[in-house]
Amino acid sequence: MKTTVEISEATLKRVRAVQRQDTVTLRELVEEGLNLAVDRRRAPRAAKLKLPVVRGQGLTPKAELLGMKAVLALAASGGIDVLADESEP
């Protein structure tokens, strides 16, 4: 199938460099990129993370200080226990 796409000059420069280095066609690069994008979107989503809460009243004080990005990174790495509230049983 033929179609028309608009590609930024910066992207096209990068594409041309890859084409010269790898002797690959624009069509091959476009197909590969589209397949990667589709596969990534079809990949299973990450499991829901259990965040440290205090009796259902929100994040523990340690988690609040760190911020959500850091809390999620800890949860993803399995180190979420460091945020447990010592006063909790």
C-alpha positions as CSV (number, residue, x, y, z in Angstrom):
1,M,0.0,0.0,0.0
2,K,1.2,3.5,-0.7
3,T,0.6,6.4,1.6
4,T,2.1,9.8,2.3
5,V,3.5,10.9,5.7
6,E,5.2,14.1,6.9
7,I,8.5,13.6,8.6
8,S,10.4,16.4,10.4
9,E,13.7,17.5,9.0
10,A,15.5,16.4,12.1
11,T,14.0,12.9,12.0
12,L,14.7,12.6,8.3
13,K,18.4,13.5,8.9
14,R,18.6,10.8,11.5
15,V,16.9,8.3,9.1
16,R,19.3,9.2,6.2
17,A,22.3,8.5,8.5
18,V,20.9,5.1,9.5
19,Q,20.2,4.3,5.8
20,R,23.8,5.1,4.9
21,Q,25.2,3.1,7.8
22,D,22.9,0.0,7.6
23,T,22.0,0.1,3.9
24,V,18.3,-0.1,4.7
25,T,15.4,1.5,2.8
26,L,13.1,4.1,4.2
27,R,10.2,1.6,3.7
28,E,12.0,-0.9,5.8
29,L,12.6,1.6,8.6
30,V,9.0,2.8,8.5
31,E,7.6,-0.7,8.7
32,E,10.0,-1.6,11.5
33,G,9.1,1.5,13.5
34,L,5.4,1.0,13.0
35,N,5.6,-2.7,14.0
36,L,7.5,-1.7,17.2
37,A,5.0,1.0,18.1
38,V,2.1,-1.4,17.6
39,D,3.8,-4.2,19.5
40,R,4.5,-1.8,22.4
41,R,0.9,-0.8,22.6
42,R,-0.3,-4.4,22.6
43,A,2.1,-5.5,25.3
44,P,0.5,-6.4,28.6
45,R,0.3,-3.6,31.0
46,A,2.3,-3.7,34.2
47,A,0.6,-5.1,37.3
48,K,-1.0,-2.6,39.6
49,L,1.3,-1.6,42.4
50,K,0.4,-1.7,46.1
51,L,1.3,1.7,47.5
52,P,2.1,2.3,51.2
53,V,-0.9,3.7,53.0
54,V,-1.7,4.5,56.6
55,R,-5.1,2.8,57.5
56,G,-6.4,3.9,54.1
57,Q,-5.7,7.6,54.8
58,G,-3.2,8.2,52.1
59,L,0.5,7.7,51.7
60,T,2.8,7.3,54.7
61,P,4.8,10.4,55.7
62,K,8.0,9.0,54.1
63,A,6.1,8.4,50.8
64,E,4.7,11.9,50.9
65,L,8.2,13.4,51.2
66,L,9.6,11.3,48.3
67,G,6.9,12.1,45.9
68,M,4.9,9.9,43.6
69,K,7.6,9.2,41.0
70,A,10.1,8.0,43.6
71,V,7.4,5.9,45.3
72,L,6.4,4.2,42.0
73,A,10.1,3.6,41.2
74,L,10.5,1.9,44.6
75,A,7.4,-0.2,44.1
76,A,8.5,-1.3,40.7
77,S,11.9,-2.3,42.0
78,G,10.4,-4.3,44.9
79,G,11.8,-1.9,47.6
80,I,8.5,-0.4,48.7
81,D,8.9,-1.8,52.2
82,V,11.3,1.0,53.1
83,L,8.4,3.4,53.2
84,A,6.4,1.5,55.8
85,D,5.3,3.6,58.7
86,E,7.1,2.3,61.9
87,S,4.1,3.2,64.0
88,E,1.9,0.8,62.1
89,P,1.6,-2.8,63.5
